[in-house]
Amino acid sequence: MTEQHPETVPGIRDRAQFGLCAGLALLGAYVLFDASRISDVSSSNDPVGPKPMPILLGVLLIVVAVFYAVDVARGGRGEAEEGEDIDLSTSVDWRTIGLLIGAFALNAVLIEPLGWVISGALLFAGSAFALGNRHHIRGLAIGVALSLITFYAFAVGLGVNLPAGILQGIL
């Protein structure tokens, strides 16, 4: 006779899930407590202030915890993970990981002197190369386009100025 785990036997509840419910409820209570300590700061630009968002988040965490606890109490349980569509017998592709780390490190070193547009283009093109792209000119062109789009999206849309570097007067 085989031994069955409690989560596979009908009618037996998984008590560990109640611990997760309690953790969610405690997190929600902490968020509400922390939100209560925020001073009411409002302005003409923001009449609501910073307080409502964490209050909403705390209440939603508690509501999710309650619904989850009710589901677990009724015997609900998630399906077992079937795993990802990967072959676990293969080794790690250290070359790809190394190339990606190199692209990010190069970006970190070059972002101040060269600016985001150039370092971002190299980051995007280098990441594409590391992940298998062998169309170097197209990868670099797409990298330039993406870095220009993100540069202006941050500047115009968010009001955050990314470093322009050597292209300071041009951009």
N, C-alpha and C positions, 0 to 999 in steps of 0.2 A: 504494500500500500504506500502510495507516495504522499509526502507531506505537502499540504497546501499553505501558501502564505495567506495571512489574514486579508490582504487586499483583493484576493481572488475568490474568497469564500463569500457567497451571497449572504446578505444580512449582517455581516460583520463590518463595522465602521472603522475606518483608518483614523486612529486618534492623532496621528501626526498632523493631519490636515487641520484639526482643531487648533493645534499650536500655530499653524500658519494664519488661521483666522484671528487668533489672539494677537499675533505679531502685527497684522494689518490694522487691527483696532487700536493697539498701543501706538503705532506709528501715526495713525489719524488723530488720536488724542494728543500726542506730542505736537503735531503740526498745528492743531487748534490752540494749544497752550502757547506755543511760540508766536502764533498770529495774534493772540490777545495782547502780547507785549509790544506789538508794533504801534508806534504813536500815529495818531491820525494826522497825516500830512497830505493836504490837498492843495491844488493850485488851480488857476484858471485853465491851464493846459490839461490837467488831470483831476477832475472834480471827484473822482471815486477814490483815488489814493491806492496805496499798495496793500491794504489789508484784505479786501474781498477775495483775492485769488488764493492765498493760503487757507483762508477759511473754507472756501469751496473745495479745495483739494483735501483738507482734513475731513470734511463731512463726507465726501465721496469715498475716501478710504474706509471710513467706518461703515458706510452703506454697503460697500463691496464685501467687507468682512462679515457683516450680518447675512447678506444673501449667500455668501460662500458657506457660512456655518449652517444655514438652513439646508442647503443642498447636501452637505456632508452628513447632516443628521438624518436626512431622508434616504441615505445610502448611495448618493451620487459619488462617482469617482471618475477620474480622467482615464482615458485609454492609455495603455502602455506605449511608450515610445518605441517605434519600430527602427529608429536610427536614421541617419542621413544616408544619402545615396553616394557613399564613398567606400572605397576599398581600404579597410583597416590594416590589411597585410602589407600595403606599400609604405615606404619610408617617407620621411618629411623631405620636401623639396627645399633644401637649404639654400640653393642658388637663388631661387625666387625670393625667399625671405631676405637674403643678404642684399639683393638688388633693390628691394623695396626699402630696406633700412638705409641703404646708400642714397636713394633718391630723396628720402625725407631728411637725412643728415645734410645732404648737399643744399636742400632748400633752406634748412635752418642756418647754414653758414652764409648763403648768398642773399638772403632776403633783405638784409640791411644795406649792403653795398650796391647790389644790382636792382633792388626793388621787387615788389610782388609780381609784376607782370613777367619779368624775365625768369625769376626763380620759380614762379608758379608754372610757367610754361615748361621749364625743365622738369619740375616735379611731375606734372601730368604726363609728359612724354616719357620720362624715365619709368614711371609706374606702369604705363601702357606697355613699354618694352619688357619690363620685368614679368608682366602677366601674359606675354606671348605675342604682342603686336610686332610685326616685322616690317611695317610700312613706316619708315623713320620720318620721312618728310611729312606725310599725312598726320602722323602722331604728334609731331612738333607743331604743325599748323593748328590742329585741334587744341593742343595745349595752349598756344598763344590765344586762340579764341576764348577758351574757357577762362584763362587768367584775366583777360581783358573784361569779360563779362562779370566775373566775380569782383574785380577791382572796382568797376563802376556800380555794381549792385551794392557793394558795401558803402561806397562813397555817396551815391545818390539816394539809394533806398534806405540805408541804415544810418547815414551820417558818420560812418567810421572811415577814417582815412588810413588805408594800407600804405606801407612805404612805397614811394615811387622810385627811389634810388637814382640811378643815372638818367632816368626818363622824367625827372622832376619837372622840367619846363615844358615837356611835350604832352604829358597826359593831362 
